[in-house]
Amino acid sequence: MIGHNRTVREQHEGGGRGASVRRRGASGGPGNYLARHLQTFFYALGQLSLKPFSTLMMVAVIGIALAMPAGLHVLLRNVQQVLGGWDSAAQLSLFLHHQTGEAEALALAAQLRQRQGIGSVEYISSMQAMAEFQRHSGFGEALSALEENPLPPVLVVYPAIELQGPELLAQLRQELSAEQAVEIAQLDMQWVKRLYALMDIGQRGVWVLAAMFALGVLLVVGNTIRLAIQNRRDEIIIIKLIGGTDAFIRRPFLYTGFWYGLLGGVVALILIELALWLLSGPVNQLALLYSSEFRLARSDLLTAASLLGGGLLLGLCGSWLAVGRHLRAIEPT
Amino acid sequence: MIRFTDVSKRYPGGYEALSNLSFHLAQGEMAFLTGHSGAGKSTLLKLIALIERPSGGQVVVHGQNLAKVSRRRIPFHRRNIGIIFQDHRLLFDRTVFDNVALPLVIAGYSREETGRRVRAALDKVGLLSKEKLYPITLSGGEQQRVGIARAVINKPALLLADEPTGNLDPELSREIMGIFEQFNRVGVTVLIASHDMALIEQMPHRMLRLEQGRLVLGGEE
C-alpha cells in the first residue's frame, strides 16, 4: 500500500474540482436519463439472451396464450366472409295469386329485375311447378287425379350480392309482399338468423377466451419476474445499501417483462401465420369444390399491431404487479 | 458529522440493543467502535445508514435529523455515506470494475466519468491491474479492498465500516486500516466497528466502547 497516500490526497484535495465534476457528471439531464433507460432496455434484453432456453420457453408460453384467442378471431373473420357470400344465396319465393296469367307474371318479373337490390328473378308457372312436384314428391299418380292444378305460379327472387344481412332481406320481403299480384312472399331466414346468432356467440367466446388468456399471461409474467426478483435478492439489497432508488431497481425487471410480452406477441403472430398457412391448402381445395373464389385471409395489420401491443402491455403490467408487491419487501437488515 | 442524543433501539420482543446513547463525532474525525459481539456495534452503524430507525432519541448526520428522512429519500442519504461490510457484499457475477462502478451507475454518471473515477479508486486501493477479474478469483483482503473502493467512489464525507478486518489475518488487517487512515488524513470522517483490540490499540484514534447497548467509553452524558 506504499505510495497510495499521495494518490488519495490528490483525489480528495481536489475537492472543489471533484464536486463540480460530480455535479456535471451526475446532472441527470433529459438526454442522460433517456440514455440510462436505453441502456437498461438493452441490458434486460442481453440478460434474457444469456438464458436462451428459459427465455424461449417463457416467450413460447406467452405466444401460445396470445395466439389462441387471436387465431380464433382471425378464423372467425374468415367464416364471416364466407357467410357474407351465403347471405346472397338466400332466396325469396313470391307465390302469386292463382288467377295471375303468364303474361302478367312475366311482366312483374321484368319489373322486379329493374329494382335495386335484386339480382335475378326466375318464373315458374303453375304447370312447371306441378311437373316438378310430380317428379320429386312421389305423389305423381295421386296428383294426376286432381281436376285442377292447386299450385300457384311462383317468382323466385335472388337478392343482389350487395344486399346482405337478415334485416335488409326482411325489408325486401316486406316490400315485395306489397305487390298486388303477390299472395305470399316467403323468405326462409331462420337458418341465416341462427348462423348469425352462432357467430355472435363465437365473437363473445373470443373475448372471454382473450380475457382469460390475458389474465394467464399476466400471472405467468408476474410469477417469472417474482422468481427473478427472489434470485437477485442479494443484488437488490446491495444496491439499496449503496443508494439505489426503488425506480433504479425496478427498471430492469420492468424492461424484462416488456421484452417477454413483445417477444411473446411476435411468437403468437408467427404461430397464427403458420396455422393459416397449414390450413390454406385444404381450404382452397374446399373452395374449389364449391367453385368459390374464397381464399383464407391472413391476419391483418390491426390484428398484428394489437397482438404486439397487447403482448408488451401484458408483459409490462405483469412485471409491474410483481415488482410492486415484492420489491418493497426486500430491505437490507 | 454524527450526533447521537439519547438514542435507544428496542427490537420487537423487547430486546434492547442500544440504550440512551449520546455521543458526537466531529467532521474529519476517525474513531473505533468496540465491544463484544452483540454489544450493539452493528445496530449503531445501521441507525446512521438508516437501515434501522431508533426507538427513541435523535440521530443527526451531516446536520440532517434522520427522523425527517422519508423512506423515499433514504437512497440519497446513503449516497453520502460509504459503507464497508465484513462480508464485502460484492456482486459475484460482475467484474471488479463493474462492482466499483455500481454507485456511479446508480447515480447516473456518464460512462467516461465513471471509467475515470473507477480507475482512480482502484488505484487507491492497489487493485488497478485486477479491474477485469471477477471477485471470486480475489483473496479475502483484495475483496475487502474492492469493497472499500466501491464505498469511496462517490467521495462520501463519511465512511462506515462494520468489522472490515473480521476475516483477515493481522498483516492484511493492518493494511486495510492503513487505507482508512489515508482517507481520514484527507478529511473523510471514519467510524469503524471492530473487536480487534490488539490492532486498534496500536492506532492513535478515539475509541467508543459499547457494553450491552451502553456507551461505557467515549460518549457524553
Interface residues (C-beta under 8 A of the other chain):
Chain A: M1 H4 N5 T7 V8 R9 Q11 H12 E13 G15 G18 V21 R22 R24 G25 A26 G28 N32 Y33 R36 D234 E235 I237 I238 I239 K240 L241 I242 G243 G244 T245 D246 F248 E331 P332 T333
Chain B: A49 I51 R72 P75 F76 H77 R78 R79 I83 R89 L90 L91 L102 P103 L104 I106 A107 G108 Y109 S110 E113 T114 A120 D123 K124 V125 G126 R150 A151 N154 K155 E175 G178 I179 Q182 F183 R185 V186 G187 V188
